[in-house]
Amino acid sequence: MRMVTVGPPWGLEALAFTDQDVPDPKPGEVLVRIQASSLNYHDYLLLSGRVRSADRFIPLADGAGEVVSVGADVSRFAVGDRVLSTFFPGWHDGPVGADKKGRIPGTHGHGFAVEYVACPEAAFTRQPEGFTMTEAATLPCAGLTAWNALNVCARITPGDWVLTQGTGAVSIFALQFAKAGGARVIATSSSDGKLERLKALGADYVINYKTEPKWGAFAKEITNGRGVDIVVDVGGGPVRESIAACRIGGSISVVGHLAGGAGEFPTVEIVLKSISISGVSVGSHASQRAMISAIEANKIKPVVDSTFPLDRIKEAFAYQESQRHFGKIAIEI
């Protein structure tokens, strides 16, 4: 089987193709023919060496494929089932804990830039009905992060105001999930063209944060001075504008660190407005199953910007680095 590996020194040029024998599933494992993956900012940080990882490994945290063989004692899946990877294979349900967050695919263990994987059956869930492999592969990291930000940490209700930031995959999923939950959405971007695309996806109001640097106050005006209920914050840097946008008793779900993660923390404003701030770390298998059910019930389809074959993975990462994409960048394997 063909696979991609990466290791020190880091960077696009460190990506290398190699061949290896197809593994046999052990007891409790399924052998999955991986047919699609997708790129996440998490993958880019590992590739660039900005986040520490193990020695040379197979990248990509997302994987969608078909079961082609099963080991002894497998009961959850059968040959022919379409399965979806999980970001935290050990986090099945309940609150997160250190014991549940180990062995992230493509970080502490091999990921899905490979044709076949043999993994415990408990590391997979089913895919949404009617999804292509490429569509399914967009969900385990970005989709589930957005789902947890709105439905586990913040618990949106119909009529809520939700503010999303930018046009990355998490923000677009958050827009889609918020609208499916009956919420009203204010979306931000620095591109007028991308703002029009967000409106086409259902955003009720849009703000160009380059031309409206005080976008938090502007968002509050849109809500007639009340403020938004939930901000899905993908910056992870200065949160002052997110706080300005929030109503008293509102919440901020921090899901990323595009700004580098070292921002100001205006304690006084947070206390005076009784704002809850939650760090969102993807989610559990139970949350992934709930998200899949909601996707099916609401007929949500992911926004896939572009698709690259595995042998053009360097080009795919270069395109991600350019930040020109709108939604997910997928890899077909």
Disulfide bonds with the S-S distance in Angstrom:
none
